[in-house]
């Protein structure tokens, strides 16, 4: 016997506001994370461009 779809509860102003707030916060969080990742990649790129001090890096023997 197939299940009949259940109707969703009526949307109240409170639930709409909560959903909007959650969407906004998640959007802000994504923006912050993207900005941090961009800054981090920029920093790492800057580190790699600078010449390494000390002895040049050589191939290390496998640890196995």
N, C-alpha and C positions, 0 to 999 in steps of 0.2 A: 504494500500500500504506500503510494508516494506521500511524502510529507508536504503539507501546505505551507507556503511561506508565511512567516510571522511578520506583522507590520511593526515598524520601529516605533518607539515611544515618541510622543510629540516633542518637538524641539522648543525648549524654554529659553528665555533670554539669558538665564544663568549658564546653561550648558553652552550656548553659542559664545558667550563671553569667555568661558573657560577654554573652549577650543581655540578661539582667536588668540588668547593669551599664550597658550601652549605653542601654537604655530609661530607666533612672534618670537618667543624665547628660543625655540629650536632654530629659527632662521638666524637670530643673533649669534647663537652658539656656533652654527656652521660658518658664519662669516669670520668669527674670531679664530676658529680652528684653521680656516683657509689662510688667514693673514699670518698666523704663527708658522704654518708650514712654509709659506712663501719666504718669510724672514729667515727661517732656519735653513732653507735650501740656499738662500743668498749667502748666509754666513759660511756655510760649508763650501760653496763655490769659491768664496774669498780665501778660505783657508787653503784649499787645494792649489790655488794659483801661486801662493807664496812659496819660494824655494825652501826645501827642508834643510834644517841645520844639522850638522854632525855628519856621521858616515852615511853614504848612500845606502838605500834600502836594497838588500840582496834577497835572493830567493831562499826561503827557509826550508829546511828538510821537513818532510811530512812527520806528523806526530805519531802516526800509526806504526 
